[in-house]
Amino acid sequence: MVRRMDDRLEGVATFVHVVEAGSFALAAERLRLTRSAVGKAVARLEARLGVRLLQRTTRSQSLTEDGQAYYDYCVRALAELDAAEAMLEGSRQQPRGRLRVSVPIAFGHLCVAPVLMNLARRHPSLSIDISFTDRMVDLVEEGFDIALRIGELRDSTSLAARRLGAQYMSIGASPAYIASHGMPMELDELDGHAVIAYARAGVAAPWDLREASGQTRRIDIRPQLSMDDVQAIAAAAIAGFGLARLPSWLLARYVESGELVMVKGRCSLPAQDIHAIWPKTRYMPPKTRCVIDALAAEIPAMVAD
């Protein structure tokens, strides 16, 4: 009986992966198998069932009518197995295992890392690997469990997301700079001020600022200094090089310490949503849920400036 059940389950998960990946090659990559092994597993399943599940050509694949019906049943059966495993894993109470997290550099250092370090202290069986990069990583291909993203999310059917808050941009400067050059009270008064710009590949990002009327106005900036790291921009502002447009949560830290003063608060549009994203699965492991819940509990207050 046990052998018969093993035979019935053989190839089912592989078949489901092939359907959901859309190709044998991508399914093989996700399963870390050869394309040949995946193809043989599906062929054996079809031979055992005595029906063709997939119509295959050199360029495409599609489910047969029998394949669609069988796939629907397989998905429900595997979901039940996943739920059973999740129940058993959840009953251990303590999240455990290795979790890889990708975070933006400045936001990761100042906001995310403290949350994850506190979590690791509370859960000794949880191993957290944090990668700091402003590059948009591919979670599936690069093996990340969770990533933090600031800004618009790209549509993806393979990723799930949870909003953690919004990042606003404000303008600040050092007290010494303001003492020497004056405090600009209106947007028109920004003209002529030295600015430190955020730039990628030598192209400075424009300043789209909100007027008192609520309208958006683009300010022509001519920076002496351009950088691709907001922490470095903050350091240059503290050194007196001019006005800096910074995330409000970052500027607030230096305003509190007295190193910078607020020139214009939450003046830059649009606000950027902050999300935690992770590969979509039928169930969420306790270690993943634990991290996402901790971030959702603490990050909103950090970015509320």
Buried (B, 14 or more C-beta within 10 A) or exposed (E): EEEEEEEEBEBBBBBBBBBBBEBBEBBBBBBEBEBEEBBBBBEBBBEEBEBEBBEBEEEEBEBBEBBEEBBEEBBEBBEEBBEEEBEEBBEEEEBBEEBBBBBBBBBBBBBBBEBBEEBBEEBEEBEBEBBBEBEEBEBBEEEBBBBBBBEEEEEEEEBBBBEBBBBBBBBBBBEEBBEEBEEBEEBEEBEEBBBBBBBEEEEBBEBBBBEEEEEEBEBEBEBEBBBBEBBBBBBBBBBBBBBBBBBBBBBBBBBEEEBBBBBBBBBBBEBBBBBBBBBBEBBBBBBBBBBBEBBBEBBBEBBEB
